[in-house]
Amino acid sequence: MVTAFVFITCEPQRISDIAQEVAELPNVAEVYSVTGDYDIIAVLRVNAYESLDEAVPGGIARIPGVRHTTTVLAFRRYSRRDLEAGFDIGLS
């Protein structure tokens, strides 16, 4: 499973509508409106790296009002449970 974070910049008046449209796309697990340089962050979970082509340039980027996307892939997931169990993430 590949987890990707898609940082989305959009036309200001369309942020809410775009967030709702993104949330309805396949493979989108979560959508957040955020502060800072981006307007929306979408969390995608796909079975194969190649599926991101359909999800981002073929899906999110085609929504009217989306100006720009930046996609970041996750290497590994760390949870509170991992940290409480003494899992070392290299900070000691």
PyMOL commands that set and color helices and strands:
alter all, ss='L'
color gray80, all
select helices_A, chain A and resi 12-23+51-55+60-62+80-84
alter helices_A, ss='H'
color red, helices_A
select strands_A, chain A and resi 2-10+28-33+40-46+66-73
alter strands_A, ss='S'
color yellow, strands_A
deselect
rebuild
show_as cartoon
